């Protein structure tokens, strides 16, 4: 079953093979890739201890709706990964 409606994403087994730090960001009001998809990604990639952020008052274009917050989250994630 696809995680996201109408999009071709890697198979579940492919997600499980990932062995890299993961940052998962969803908009709380996203109706194209709903936040419930984040729960499934966490389940599939749990060995990587993904960092998950659900951005309040944001939809599918979360990076445009709250760029300051998104940029801060990405920079903090990169800093933690490179220490």
Rosetta blueprint (number, residue, H / E / L):
1 X L
2 X L
3 X L
4 X L
5 X L
6 X L
7 X L
8 X L
9 X L
10 X L
11 X L
12 X H
13 X H
14 X H
15 X H
16 X H
17 X H
18 X L
19 X L
20 X L
21 X L
22 X L
23 X E
24 X E
25 X E
26 X E
27 X E
28 X L
29 X L
30 X L
31 X L
32 X L
33 X L
34 X L
35 X L
36 X H
37 X H
38 X H
39 X H
40 X H
41 X H
42 X H
43 X H
44 X H
45 X L
46 X H
47 X H
48 X H
49 X L
50 X L
51 X E
52 X E
53 X E
54 X E
55 X E
56 X L
57 X L
58 X L
59 X L
60 X L
61 X L
62 X H
63 X H
64 X H
65 X H
66 X L
67 X H
68 X H
69 X H
70 X H
71 X H
72 X H
73 X H
74 X H
75 X H
76 X H
77 X H
78 X H
79 X H
80 X H
81 X H
82 X L
83 X L
